[in-house]
Amino acid sequence: MIVTVTRSGGFAGLVAEGELDTSTQLDAEQLEAAVRALEAGQLGNGRPQPDRYVYRLEVRATPEGAATHHTVAEQDLDESTAWLLDRILS
């Protein structure tokens, strides 16, 4: 599973991007469970608030596969989603 994250907004309006192929990670099962939770969960309204981040995620089963897109605002992050985003962006 390939997950791409773009983080925008924040106080300085900076953009950060990251991509992770879960199949190459030792904790692939935990990463993929966090991605599946995104697909099943409610991500909030995704509306940005001043000086907060907005995350846009693209999830593909394979590099050539169709993508699923998610948008989540910083204030709507739960612990699992925050962990996932941190792993991808670091």
C-alpha positions in Angstrom: 0.0 0.0 0.0 1.4 3.4 -1.0 0.3 6.4 1.0 1.1 10.0 0.0 0.4 12.9 2.3 0.4 16.6 1.6 0.2 18.9 4.6 -0.6 22.6 4.0 -1.6 25.6 6.1 -0.3 26.3 9.5 1.0 29.6 10.9 3.6 30.1 8.1 1.6 28.4 5.3 4.3 25.9 4.6 3.7 22.8 2.5 5.2 19.4 3.4 4.9 16.2 1.4 5.8 12.6 2.1 5.2 9.1 0.7 5.4 5.7 2.3 5.2 2.2 0.8 3.9 0.2 3.8 5.2 -3.1 2.3 8.7 -2.0 3.0 8.1 -1.2 6.7 8.6 -3.6 9.6 5.3 -2.4 11.2 3.3 -2.7 7.9 0.3 -4.3 9.6 -0.1 -1.4 12.0 0.4 1.2 9.3 -2.2 -0.5 7.0 -4.7 -0.8 9.9 -4.4 2.9 10.5 -5.0 3.5 6.8 -8.1 1.2 6.8 -9.4 3.1 9.9 -9.3 6.3 7.8 -11.4 4.6 5.1 -14.0 3.4 7.7 -13.9 6.4 10.0 -15.3 9.8 10.0 -12.6 12.4 9.3 -14.5 15.5 10.3 -15.5 18.2 7.9 -12.0 18.9 6.7 -12.6 22.6 6.9 -9.4 24.5 7.7 -9.2 26.8 10.7 -6.8 29.7 10.9 -3.2 28.7 11.6 -4.0 25.0 11.5 -2.9 22.3 9.1 -5.0 20.4 6.5 -3.8 17.0 5.4 -4.6 15.5 2.0 -4.0 11.8 1.7 -3.8 9.6 -1.4 -3.9 5.8 -0.9 -3.1 3.3 -3.6 -2.9 -0.5 -3.2 -0.2 -0.6 -5.8 1.9 2.1 -7.5 -0.2 1.7 -10.6 -3.5 1.2 -8.8 -6.5 3.5 -8.5 -6.2 6.1 -5.7 -8.5 6.8 -2.8 -8.4 10.4 -1.5 -9.0 11.7 2.0 -8.8 15.2 3.5 -8.6 15.8 7.2 -8.1 19.0 9.2 -5.7 19.2 12.1 -8.4 19.7 14.7 -10.1 16.4 13.5 -7.0 14.1 14.0 -7.4 11.2 16.3 -4.3 9.5 17.9 -4.1 6.8 15.2 -4.3 9.2 12.3 -1.9 11.6 13.9 0.6 8.8 14.3 0.2 7.7 10.7 0.7 11.2 9.3 3.7 11.7 11.4 5.3 8.5 10.1 4.7 9.4 6.5 5.9 13.0 6.8 9.0 12.2 8.8 
